[in-house]
C-alpha cells in the first residue's frame, strides 16, 4: 500500500497529468498504476512536449507523412494512438470501479473553445475515433462550451470540463450536469454510469494574485488564495449534490460530478511542493498531478481530509482579498482567457514543430 492508496481511502483519486510514449515504454505508467494511480489527463501543452521533445514518435511520424496526411491529421493520429494505449492500460481500473475511475482525458481542438457547434462536432467525431469507453473528452468552461457540455452529457458522453477558475463557472458546469441527468432520466435513459469531472485550476490563481498582493503590502495572503478559492468551490459542490433535487437523481443511480483539482504542481519554489495536494483531500474529488508531484506525495505527502477544513477562514481570506482592492472575478476571467490562449498557442506550436520535422524527413 502507498500514499496514493491511502488518499483513495479518503475519497480522492489521483490521476497523472502527463502522457508520452516514454511513460508507456519505460513501465513508469504501469508502476504508478500498481502504486494506486487511477487515471490520466492530457492537453495540447503535454502533447507538444511529448511529440517534439524526443524521437519516440519519429517512426510513426514518417509513416504518416508518407501516407500524405496533413500535419493536423498526423498529430491527431499520434495523439489518438497514445490515448488508446493509455485507456487500455487503465481499463482494469475502469471495470473494477464500474466506470467511476480509470479514465484518460483527450482535449477538443483548443481553437474551438468559443464555438458551440464546432465543439459538438469535434467531440462526437473523436468519440468514434478513439472507440474506448474510458476516454473523457475535455471542453473548456467558456460561454460557448456550456451548451456543448450539457448536450454531450445528455447524450451520455463522459466529459471533463476544463479551465475552471471561478465559482460562477462551477455553478454553470454543475448545473449543466444536473440538467443532463434530469433530461436522460425524463426520457427513460440510464444515468447510473454517467461520468464527468469539473476541473478547477488551482496554482494559477496564486501565480496571478501573489504579485498583486505584493504590490498592496498584503503578503500574508500570498500562497493562500488558490486553496481558499478551491475550498469554496468544494462547499458549492456539496450544496449542488445534496438536497431533494440530487437525492431524486441519486435514487436512480446517478453519481456526483466530481471536482478535479488541476494545475496542482507548485509554481513558487518557496511553497511546499505538495501544497495543492495536502490541503485539498476529500470525498468525491480527483487531483491530477505531474510525475514530480506524484513522487513528492509518495515520499512526504501529508494525508488527511482537508478539503472542507477551515472553510470559514477561506471565506475570510477571499473577503480580505477584496478589501485589498483585488477583484477575484476579474482575475479568474483573465485566467480563463489566458488559459484558452495558452492551449491554442501550444497547439499551433505543436503543429509548427511537427511541420518542421516533416520537412526534414521529406528532404532528400
N, C-alpha and C positions, 0 to 999 in steps of 0.2 A: 504493500500500500504506500502511496505517495501523498504529498500535499494536494495534488490535483484530485485524488480520490476523496480526500478529506473536505475539500471545498465543495465537491459534488454532494457530499452528505449534508452540507449546509444549504443546499438548494441551487447552487450555481454551477453551470457548465463552463469549462474552459475550452475555448476554441483557439486555433492558431491563425494569426493574421499574416499569412505567408503562403506562397505556392511557388514551386520551382521543380525542375526535373532532378536537381541535385538532392532536394529534400526527399524525393521518392527513392532515387538510386542509392543514396548513402544508407538507407534504412532508418534515417532520423525520424521520418513521419511515423513509421511503424513503432519505433521505440517510444515515441511520445504517446501514441495511442495506448500502448501497453502500460504507460505511466499514468493514464487517466485522461488524456486529451479526448474531446468529444465532438469536435467539428473544426471547420476551416472557413476562412473568408479570404477573398481576393479583391483587388481593384486594379485599375489601369496602371497606377504607380508601381504596384507589386509586379505586375506582368512586365512592365518596362525594364525593371531591374533584372528580372529573371531571364528575359529573352535577349537582352542586349549586353548583359554583364558576364556572359560566359559563352562557350561554344557548344553547349549542350543541345541547342536547338538547330545548329547549323545543317546537320544532315537532312532533317525534315524540311528545313527552310529551302535548301537547294532542290529537294524533290518537288516541293510545291511550286517553286518558281519555274521549274522545267515543265510543269503542267500548264503554265501560262496564266496562273491565277493572279489577280490584282493583289496588291500588298495588304489591303484591309481584309481580304478573304484569306490570305496567308496567315495573318495574325489570328483571325477567328479560328481557323483550323487548328493552329498550335494551342490556343487557349482552351478550346473545347476538348482537345485530347487530354490536356492536363486536368481539366475539371472532371472528365470522365474517370480518369485514373484515381483521382482523389476520392470521388464518390464511391468507386468500387472498394477502395481501402477502408472507407468509413461505413460501408454498408452493414457490417455486423452490428455496429452501434445503433444505426437507424432501425434495424429489425428488432434488436433487443429492447429498444426504448419505445417500440410501437410507433415509430415515426416522430418522436419528440426531439431526438438529437441525431447526430451522425450526418449533418448537412455540410455541404460545401457551397459557398455563395459565388455567383457569377454576376457581374455588373452589366447593366444595359449600356450601350454606347453612350458615353457621357455627353456627347453633342446633342442628345435627345432630351436633356434634362428639363427643357421648357416646352416640350411637345407631347401632349397627351396621346394623340393617336399614334404618333411615331413610336412612343414607348410601348403602347399596347401591341403594335405590330411586331416590334423587336422582341419583346419578351415571349410572345406566342411562338415566334419563329425559333428562338433559342430553346424553348422548352422542347420542341420537336427534335431539334438538332442534338441536344445533349442526351435526351432519351434516358434519363435516370430519375427515379422518384425522389432521391435525396439531394437534389440541387435546388438551392434557393436563388431567387432572382432579385438582384439589388436595384432599387429605384430610389432616387433622391427625394427627400421630403420638400418638394417645391410645390407651388400652386398648381402647376400643370401635372405634377406627379400624383397628387391626392386622388383625383378621379380615376387615374390609371390603376393606382394601388387598390382602390375599392373594387373596381371592375374585375381585376385579375384575381383578387382574393375571393370574390363571389364565384368566379369560375373554378376555384379550388386550387389555384397555384400557390406554392409556398413562396412568400415574399419577405425579403429583408429590406426594410425601409432605412435608408442611409442618410448621412449628413444632417442629423438632427442635433440641434443645439439649444432649442428653446422649449419652454412649457407649452407655448402656443402650438408649435409643431407637434409636440407629443399629443396634445388634445385632439388635433385633426387626424393624426395617424391612428390612434387608438379608437377613435370614433369610426373611422373607415373600416377597421377590423370588425367592430361590433355590428355595424350595418351589414357588412358582408355575411357574417354569421347569421344574422336575422333573415337576410334575403334567402340564403340557402335553406334555412330551416323552414321558411314560409313556402318554399317551392318543393319541399319534400326531399331535399338533398342532404346527404350526411355531413355532419360538421365535426365528428369525433376525431378526425385525423388532419384537421386544418392546422397549418403551422405558419407562424410568422414571428419575426423579431423586429423590434423598434430600436434601431442603432443610434444611441445617444452618444455623441462625441464629447470627450471629457478634457483631455490635456490641452487641446487647442484653446479652451476657454481661459485657462491660466496664462498660456503663452501670449494671448491677446490682451488680457486685463492687467497682468503684473506690471508692464511698463506704465500703464495709466495710473496705477496705484502708486508707483514710484514718483511720478510727477506731482501727485497730490499729497505726498507725505503720509500715505496710509499703508505703510509697508507691512503692518501686522496682519493684513488681509491677503498678502501675497501667498500663493500656493493653497488658498482656502476656497476660492470661489467655484472652481470646477467641481470639486466634491460636493459643495453645498448645493449647487445647481442640480447635480445628479441626484442627490438625496431628495430634493423637492420633486423631481420627476418620478422617483420611486413612490413617493407619497401619492402622487397623482395616479400612478399605476394601481395602487391599492384601492383608490376610490373608484376608478373605472371598472376594475374587475372585482367588484363587491356590490352587494345590494341586490334587489329583486330582478333588475334587468339582466345582470350577469348570471344570477342563480338559475333563471329560466334557461339560459343557453347552456350552462354547465350541466344542468339536469339531462340535457340531450348529448352530453359527452364533449362539449367544447372545452378547449384548453385556452388559458390566457395567452395573449400575445406577449411573450417575454420581452423585458427590457434588456438590450445588449449594450454593454459598455464598450465603446470603440475609442480608438486613439488613446490608449491607456499606457503607452510607454511614457516614461518621464522625460520631458524635453529639457528641463532645467537640472543640470548636474548637482545643484545644491540641495535638491529634494531627494528623498528616499526613492530607490528605483522600483519599489513596489507600492508607491503612494496611492496609485489609482486602482490597485487591486485590494490591498488590505482594508481600505475604507469603504468598499462598495460590494461586500459579500452578503448575499442573502437569497431567499427563496425566489424562484421563477425568474432568475437572471442568467445572463451569459456575459462572459468577459472574453474578448478576443485580443490575444496578445502576440507580439512578435516573439521569435525564438529566444532572444536575450532576456526578455521579461519573464517568459516561462521558466527559464533557467534560474532567474533570481527568485521567483516564487518557490520553486522546488527547493532551493537552497536555504532561504531565510524569510519566506513569506509568513506573515502573522495571521493566523486563521481564527476568525470569529465572525458571528453575524453582526455586521456593522452598518449595512446599508440603511437601516431605519433607526440607527442610534444617533442621538444629538440632533434631531431634526429641528427643534426649536432654535438651537444655536445656528443651524444652517439658514433659517429664516432671518435671524438677526444679522448674519453676515451679508446676506443679499440686501437687506434693508440698509445696512451701513454703506454698501456699495453705492446705492442710490444717493445717500446723504453726501457721499464724496463727489457727487456730480457725474457719476459714470452710469450711462444708460445701458443696462444689460440687454434690453430688447434690440437696441441699435447694434450692439456688439454681436449678438447672435445672427442678426440679419447680414451683417458684413461677413461673418464667418461662413454662412451658407453660400453667399455669392463667391467668396474666395475658394470654398471647397469645390463648388461646381467648376469654377475656372481651373483649379489645380488638376482635377481629374481630366478635364478636357485637354489641358496642356500636356499632361502626361501621355494621353492617348496620341496626340499629334506628334510628340517627340518619339514615341514608340514606333509609329508608322514611318516617320522620317528615318530613324535609325535602321529599321528593317529594310527600308528602301536603299540605304547606303550599303548594307550588307549584300542586298540583291544585286546591286550594280557591280560590286567586286566579284560576286560569284559568276556573273554573266561575262565578265571581262575575259578576253582570250589569254 
